[in-house]
Amino acid sequence: MGSVEEVLEKLKAKARPDQLEGMARFGIVPENRLGLSVPDMRKLAKETGKDHELALGLWKTGILDARIVAAMIDEPDKVTETQMDDWVKDLNSWDVCDQVCMNLFEKTPFAWKKILDWSVREEEFVKRAAFALAACLAWHDKEAEDQKFIDLFPVIKNAASDERNFVKKAVNWALRNIGKRNPDLNRAAVKAAGELRLIDSKAARWIASNAVKELESDAVQKRLSK
């Protein structure tokens, strides 16, 4: 536990401004960032403990490292749809988007609904969040039935022609993760990729070819056969 000010002090004590230039080369927004590594943020979050109100306060600081920690310490059962919609509008860097989806949004009862809600939005990182969330659920939601993922293929198809880099990579990520769950979804994802290849879009063709390359690889097929 702690106050926003106390957590910020700990974050600033581990600041690595020398890392910001390197982060920028990977498309990570350096503004309003301290340069902490994810392991450092994860360690601080563990030391701080779960605290919904503190998470809300950290998010309001606008400091991107603090926002990642906020997602790590928030309590999913206390998160509302309104909070998710408010936070997703603030996203401006792919790494924060993915960390928030992975550490918090996927654990809320609204996760599946938000994939559909956000997938049709125009804002780049709101749309990315939809597919990052789909990718995270495909990875972590062991109880979800196959049909829930099959129902996402039309959503993926509708977004596949978006040429923006951070969107198309998230769409690709979602398709690949769905196809790596089990043999049946693997075949379904490869089939869906075949449909994407027919779209007159460079992004859609890239998403399809990149996904099929991994999904039909020896490594993935060998793992699925077990």
N, C-alpha and C positions, 0 to 999 in steps of 0.2 A: 504494500500500500504506500501511498505518498500523494503529495500534491502535484499539480501540473508544474509548478516552479521547481520542485525537487527532482522530478523526472527530467525536466529540461536541463537542469544542472548536470545530471549524470550523463545525459546525451552529449552535452557540450564538452564534457571532460574526455569523451572518447571521439570527439570530432576529428575527421581526417580530411581537411580541405585539399590536401595534396592528391586525393583520390578523385576529385570532381572532374578534372580534365579527362581522365581515363574513362570515367563513367559516361561522359558526354559522347565519347567515341562509339559507345554502344547504344546510343539513342536515349540514354537516361537523362532526364532534365536535371541540370545542376543547380538551378536557382532554388532558393529557400531550402537548401539541403546542407547537412553537416558532413556527409561523407562516411557515415558509419557502415560497417559491414553488416550483412544480415545476421551472422552468428552473434555479433555484439548486441544487435537489437533484440534478438531472441533471448539472449542471456539476461538482458535488462528487463524484458517483459516477464520472464520467469521469476526474477527477484521481486518484481513489483506485485505480481499476482493479478488475478481477475478483478476488474473494477470498471463497471459500465460508465459511471459518472466521470471517472478520470479519463476514460477513453474518449468521451465526448469533448472534454476539455483539451486533451492533447490534439484532437483533430482540428479544433478551432484555431490552434496556433499557426496553422498553415505551413509548418516546417515538415517537409516530406518524411524525414526519419521519424519524427514524432507521430506522424499519421500511420506509418507502418507499425510502430509499437502500439498505437491505439487499436489497430485491428487485432493485434496479438493478445491484448489484455481484455478486450471487450467480451461481454457475456452474451452469446448468441440468443439465448432465450429472452433477453431484454431488448433486443434489437427490433425495431419496427420497420415496416415498409417505408415509412416517411424518412427515417434515418438513412436507409439504404439509398433511396432516391436522392436525398440531399448529398450524401457522401459521393455517390457515383458522379454527380455533376461537377464535383471538385477535382476529379482525377485528371492529371495532365502528363503522366509519365507511365510507360508500360509496366515498369517494375512495381510501382505502388499499386497500380490496378491489379496486377496478378497476386501480389502479396495480400491485398485486402480480400480478394475473392477466395484465396486459398486458406487464409487464417480465420476468416470471419463469415463472409457472405455464404459460402457453401454449407455452413453449419446452421444456418437459420431455416425456419420453416417456409420461408418465401423464396428460396433459391431457385426452384424450378420455374416458378411464376416469373421471376425477374429475367430469366433467360429469354422468355417470350416477349416480355415488356421492352427490354433494352435492345433486343436484336433488330428492332425496326426504328430505333432512334438514329438520328443523323450525327450526333456528336461522336467524334472518333473514339474517345476512350469509354464512353457509355456503351457504344456498340462492341468495343473490344471486351468490356466487362461481361457482356452476355456470353461470349464464346469462351472466354477464360473460365467463367463459371461452369460452363458445360464441360470443358476439359477437366476441371478440378473434380466435378461430380463423377465423371467417367473414371477417374483415377481413384477416388476415395469412397464413393458411395457403393459399398459392397452389396447392399440390400436391394438396390434399385433393379427393377425388372428390365429385361431387354427392350420391351416395347417402349419404355420411356425414352430410350436413346434412339430407337428407330423413328419415333415421332419427331426427333430433332433434325432428321435429314432434310425435310422441306425447309426448315428454318436455315440450315446451313446453305442449302441451294439458293435461297433468296438473297443471302448475304455474300455469296461467293464472287460476285462480280464487282464488289467494292475494291477498288485498286489501292486504297490506302494501306501502307505497309503494316501498320500495327493492327489493322482490322483483319487483313487477309491472313496474317500469321496466326492470329487467334482462331480464325475459322479453321485453318489447317490443323492447328493444335487440337481443337475439339474433335475433328474428324479422325485424326490419328489415335487419340486416346479412346474414343468409342470403339474403334477397330481393334484395339489391343486388349479389350476386356475378356473376350472369349471367342472361340472359333465361329460361332453363328454371327456375332456382331462384326467379326473380321470380314466375313464374306459380304455381309450387308453394307459395310463401309466401303469396300472395294467396288461394289455395284453402284453405290451412291457416287463414288468418285468418277465412275464411267459416265454417269449422267452429267457431271460437272464439266467433263471434257467436251461436251457437245455445246456448251454455252460459248457464245462469241465474246469471250473475255479473257484477256491475258492472265488476270488474277485467278479466275476460276480454273483455267488450265494448269497454272502453277500449283494451286492447292491440290488438285486432283493428282497430278504426276508425283508431287512430293509425298503425298499421303500413301499412294499405292507403292511407291518405292520402299517405304518403311514397312507397310502392312504386309507386303509379300516377301519381305526379306527373310533370309534363313533364320536369323536370330529371333524374330517375332514368331514365325511359324513353329520353330522348335519349342519356344516357351509355351505357346498355345496348345501344342500337341500333348503337353504334359498334364 
